[in-house]
Amino acid sequence: MADQAPQTPTDRKLVWAPDMVRAGIAAEVMPQASQSLPQRLAQAARLALIFTWLPAFVVFAATTLAAPTVTNEASVAAAALWALLVAALIAGWAVVTELWRWRAGRPDEAAPETPTRPIALRLLLGSLPTAVFTSLVLALHGLSVGQIAVLAGLLVAVLHLLPLLVARLLTRRRQASPESSPDPVP
């Protein structure tokens, strides 16, 4: 008995499926698409609060410790309060965004964002509410425009630019590694 090997090597090129096919697969695989509206709203608020408060606290506390003049020599407790207020406003914005998607009839899991949307536009649309809410909270606590600009810029960089850069670096690293080659060694 002879081992049977394929006569011709298979062509293993990556083929992208149309958006409709990917949306259908995502709808079958992801169980979140069947959540009720109150569950989706609670999840959006909870995730926004969790993923915003800690980075905002780190930015405000580190700035308070490293450059106290930027925060009017505020305490770490005041920095925690500012972070909590900013996170609560962003969580409220996440709920409003989820309601908007629901009213438009677009479940977010069944219709993912198209990758053709420019990254700069997505970055701008994501960081604009963060900058506005941070500015509002800090202005209400008596900081000057320059201090607000510095803190809002740092927070936007940590919440929006840093994750984007890390994701890009990981993607490039994965593409450059020889282990990710789809062709097996014969």
C-alpha positions as a Markdown table, in Angstrom:
| # | Residue | x | y | z |
|---|---|---|---|---|
| 1 | Met | 0.0 | 0.0 | 0.0 |
| 2 | Ala | 1.4 | 3.3 | -1.0 |
| 3 | Asp | 0.7 | 6.5 | 0.7 |
| 4 | Gln | -1.5 | 8.7 | -1.4 |
| 5 | Ala | -0.3 | 12.2 | -1.7 |
| 6 | Pro | -2.1 | 15.0 | -3.5 |
| 7 | Gln | -1.1 | 15.2 | -7.1 |
| 8 | Thr | -0.9 | 19.0 | -7.1 |
| 9 | Pro | -0.2 | 21.3 | -4.2 |
| 10 | Thr | -3.3 | 23.2 | -3.0 |
| 11 | Asp | -3.5 | 26.9 | -3.5 |
| 12 | Arg | -4.0 | 28.4 | 0.0 |
| 13 | Lys | -4.7 | 32.0 | -0.8 |
| 14 | Leu | -6.9 | 34.0 | 1.5 |
| 15 | Val | -10.3 | 34.8 | 0.1 |
| 16 | Trp | -12.5 | 37.4 | 1.8 |
| 17 | Ala | -16.2 | 36.6 | 2.1 |
| 18 | Pro | -18.7 | 39.3 | 1.3 |
| 19 | Asp | -20.1 | 41.4 | 4.1 |
| 20 | Met | -23.4 | 39.6 | 3.9 |
| 21 | Val | -21.8 | 36.2 | 4.5 |
| 22 | Arg | -19.7 | 37.5 | 7.4 |
| 23 | Ala | -22.7 | 39.1 | 9.0 |
| 24 | Gly | -24.7 | 35.9 | 8.7 |
| 25 | Ile | -21.9 | 33.9 | 10.3 |
| 26 | Ala | -21.5 | 36.4 | 13.0 |
| 27 | Ala | -25.2 | 36.2 | 13.7 |
| 28 | Glu | -25.0 | 32.5 | 14.1 |
| 29 | Val | -21.9 | 32.5 | 16.2 |
| 30 | Met | -22.4 | 35.4 | 18.6 |
| 31 | Pro | -25.1 | 34.8 | 21.2 |
| 32 | Gln | -25.3 | 38.5 | 22.1 |
| 33 | Ala | -27.4 | 39.3 | 19.0 |
| 34 | Ser | -30.4 | 37.7 | 20.7 |
| 35 | Gln | -30.2 | 39.9 | 23.9 |
| 36 | Ser | -33.1 | 42.0 | 24.8 |
| 37 | Leu | -32.8 | 45.8 | 24.6 |
| 38 | Pro | -32.5 | 46.3 | 28.4 |
| 39 | Gln | -29.8 | 43.7 | 28.6 |
| 40 | Arg | -27.9 | 45.3 | 25.7 |
| 41 | Leu | -28.2 | 48.8 | 27.3 |
| 42 | Ala | -27.0 | 47.5 | 30.7 |
| 43 | Gln | -24.1 | 45.7 | 29.0 |
| 44 | Ala | -23.1 | 48.8 | 27.1 |
| 45 | Ala | -23.2 | 51.0 | 30.2 |
| 46 | Arg | -21.3 | 48.4 | 32.3 |
| 47 | Leu | -18.5 | 47.9 | 29.8 |
| 48 | Ala | -18.1 | 51.6 | 29.1 |
| 49 | Leu | -17.9 | 52.3 | 32.8 |
| 50 | Ile | -15.4 | 49.5 | 33.4 |
| 51 | Phe | -13.1 | 50.2 | 30.5 |
| 52 | Thr | -13.2 | 54.0 | 31.0 |
| 53 | Trp | -12.9 | 54.6 | 34.7 |
| 54 | Leu | -9.6 | 52.8 | 35.4 |
| 55 | Pro | -7.6 | 54.4 | 32.5 |
| 56 | Ala | -9.1 | 57.8 | 33.3 |
| 57 | Phe | -8.2 | 57.4 | 36.9 |
| 58 | Val | -4.6 | 56.4 | 36.0 |
| 59 | Val | -4.3 | 59.4 | 33.7 |
| 60 | Phe | -5.7 | 61.9 | 36.2 |
| 61 | Ala | -3.8 | 60.4 | 39.2 |
| 62 | Ala | -0.5 | 60.2 | 37.3 |
| 63 | Thr | -0.9 | 63.8 | 36.1 |
| 64 | Thr | -1.7 | 64.9 | 39.7 |
| 65 | Leu | 1.4 | 63.2 | 41.0 |
| 66 | Ala | 3.8 | 64.1 | 38.2 |
| 67 | Ala | 2.6 | 67.7 | 37.4 |
| 68 | Pro | 0.4 | 69.0 | 40.1 |
| 69 | Thr | 0.0 | 72.4 | 38.5 |
| 70 | Val | -1.9 | 70.8 | 35.6 |
| 71 | Thr | -4.6 | 69.6 | 38.0 |
| 72 | Asn | -4.5 | 72.7 | 40.4 |
| 73 | Glu | -2.8 | 70.4 | 42.9 |
| 74 | Ala | -5.9 | 68.3 | 43.2 |
| 75 | Ser | -5.8 | 65.2 | 45.4 |
| 76 | Val | -5.9 | 61.6 | 44.2 |
| 77 | Ala | -9.5 | 61.4 | 45.6 |
| 78 | Ala | -10.5 | 64.3 | 43.3 |
| 79 | Ala | -8.8 | 62.6 | 40.4 |
| 80 | Ala | -10.9 | 59.5 | 41.2 |
| 81 | Leu | -14.0 | 61.5 | 41.3 |
| 82 | Trp | -13.2 | 63.2 | 38.0 |
| 83 | Ala | -12.5 | 59.8 | 36.4 |
| 84 | Leu | -15.8 | 58.4 | 37.8 |
| 85 | Leu | -17.8 | 61.4 | 36.4 |
| 86 | Val | -16.1 | 61.1 | 33.0 |
| 87 | Ala | -16.7 | 57.3 | 32.9 |
| 88 | Ala | -20.4 | 57.8 | 33.9 |
| 89 | Leu | -20.9 | 60.3 | 31.1 |
| 90 | Ile | -19.2 | 58.0 | 28.6 |
| 91 | Ala | -21.4 | 55.1 | 29.8 |
| 92 | Gly | -24.4 | 57.3 | 29.3 |
| 93 | Trp | -23.2 | 58.0 | 25.8 |
| 94 | Ala | -22.8 | 54.3 | 25.1 |
| 95 | Val | -26.4 | 53.7 | 26.2 |
| 96 | Val | -27.6 | 56.5 | 23.9 |
| 97 | Thr | -25.5 | 55.0 | 21.0 |
| 98 | Glu | -27.0 | 51.6 | 21.6 |
| 99 | Leu | -30.5 | 53.0 | 21.6 |
| 100 | Trp | -29.7 | 54.8 | 18.4 |
| 101 | Arg | -28.6 | 51.5 | 16.8 |
| 102 | Trp | -31.7 | 49.7 | 18.0 |
| 103 | Arg | -34.0 | 52.4 | 16.7 |
| 104 | Ala | -32.2 | 52.3 | 13.3 |
| 105 | Gly | -32.8 | 48.5 | 13.2 |
| 106 | Arg | -29.1 | 47.7 | 13.1 |
| 107 | Pro | -28.1 | 45.1 | 15.7 |
| 108 | Asp | -24.4 | 45.7 | 16.2 |
| 109 | Glu | -23.4 | 42.0 | 16.2 |
| 110 | Ala | -25.2 | 41.2 | 12.9 |
| 111 | Ala | -23.9 | 44.1 | 11.0 |
| 112 | Pro | -20.3 | 44.9 | 12.0 |
| 113 | Glu | -18.7 | 48.1 | 11.0 |
| 114 | Thr | -17.2 | 47.9 | 7.5 |
| 115 | Pro | -13.5 | 48.0 | 7.4 |
| 116 | Thr | -13.6 | 50.5 | 4.6 |
| 117 | Arg | -14.5 | 53.4 | 7.0 |
| 118 | Pro | -11.3 | 55.4 | 7.3 |
| 119 | Ile | -9.5 | 54.9 | 10.6 |
| 120 | Ala | -9.0 | 58.6 | 11.1 |
| 121 | Leu | -12.8 | 59.1 | 11.0 |
| 122 | Arg | -13.5 | 56.3 | 13.4 |
| 123 | Leu | -10.8 | 57.7 | 15.7 |
| 124 | Leu | -12.3 | 61.2 | 15.5 |
| 125 | Leu | -15.9 | 60.0 | 16.1 |
| 126 | Gly | -14.7 | 57.9 | 19.1 |
| 127 | Ser | -12.5 | 60.5 | 20.7 |
| 128 | Leu | -14.8 | 63.5 | 20.3 |
| 129 | Pro | -17.3 | 62.5 | 23.0 |
| 130 | Thr | -14.4 | 61.6 | 25.3 |
| 131 | Ala | -12.8 | 65.0 | 24.9 |
| 132 | Val | -16.2 | 66.8 | 25.3 |
| 133 | Phe | -17.1 | 64.9 | 28.5 |
| 134 | Thr | -13.7 | 65.3 | 30.0 |
| 135 | Ser | -13.7 | 69.0 | 29.2 |
| 136 | Leu | -17.2 | 69.4 | 30.8 |
| 137 | Val | -16.2 | 67.6 | 34.0 |
| 138 | Leu | -12.9 | 69.4 | 34.4 |
| 139 | Ala | -14.4 | 72.8 | 33.6 |
| 140 | Leu | -17.1 | 72.3 | 36.3 |
| 141 | His | -14.3 | 71.7 | 38.7 |
| 142 | Gly | -12.6 | 74.9 | 37.9 |
| 143 | Leu | -9.6 | 74.0 | 35.7 |
| 144 | Ser | -8.4 | 76.4 | 33.1 |
| 145 | Val | -8.7 | 75.9 | 29.3 |
| 146 | Gly | -5.0 | 74.9 | 29.1 |
| 147 | Gln | -5.2 | 72.4 | 31.9 |
| 148 | Ile | -8.4 | 70.9 | 30.4 |
| 149 | Ala | -6.7 | 70.6 | 27.0 |
| 150 | Val | -3.7 | 68.8 | 28.5 |
| 151 | Leu | -5.8 | 66.3 | 30.5 |
| 152 | Ala | -8.4 | 65.7 | 27.7 |
| 153 | Gly | -5.6 | 65.1 | 25.2 |
| 154 | Leu | -3.9 | 62.6 | 27.5 |
| 155 | Leu | -7.2 | 60.8 | 28.2 |
| 156 | Val | -8.0 | 60.7 | 24.4 |
| 157 | Ala | -4.5 | 59.3 | 23.8 |
| 158 | Val | -4.8 | 56.6 | 26.4 |
| 159 | Leu | -8.4 | 55.6 | 25.6 |
| 160 | His | -8.3 | 55.8 | 21.8 |
| 161 | Leu | -4.8 | 56.2 | 20.3 |
| 162 | Leu | -2.9 | 53.7 | 22.5 |
| 163 | Pro | -5.3 | 50.8 | 21.8 |
| 164 | Leu | -5.2 | 51.5 | 18.1 |
| 165 | Leu | -1.4 | 51.5 | 18.1 |
| 166 | Val | -1.2 | 48.3 | 20.1 |
| 167 | Ala | -3.6 | 46.6 | 17.8 |
| 168 | Arg | -1.6 | 47.7 | 14.7 |
| 169 | Leu | 1.6 | 46.5 | 16.2 |
| 170 | Leu | 0.2 | 43.2 | 17.1 |
| 171 | Thr | -1.3 | 42.8 | 13.7 |
| 172 | Arg | 2.0 | 43.6 | 12.0 |
| 173 | Arg | 3.9 | 41.3 | 14.3 |
| 174 | Arg | 1.4 | 38.4 | 13.6 |
| 175 | Gln | 1.7 | 39.0 | 9.8 |
| 176 | Ala | 5.5 | 39.1 | 10.0 |
| 177 | Ser | 6.0 | 36.0 | 12.1 |
| 178 | Pro | 6.9 | 32.8 | 10.2 |
| 179 | Glu | 4.5 | 30.8 | 12.4 |
| 180 | Ser | 1.5 | 32.4 | 10.8 |
| 181 | Ser | 2.3 | 31.0 | 7.4 |
| 182 | Pro | -0.8 | 29.1 | 6.1 |
| 183 | Asp | 1.3 | 26.7 | 4.1 |
| 184 | Pro | 2.3 | 23.6 | 6.1 |
| 185 | Val | 5.8 | 22.1 | 5.7 |
| 186 | Pro | 5.6 | 18.9 | 3.7 |
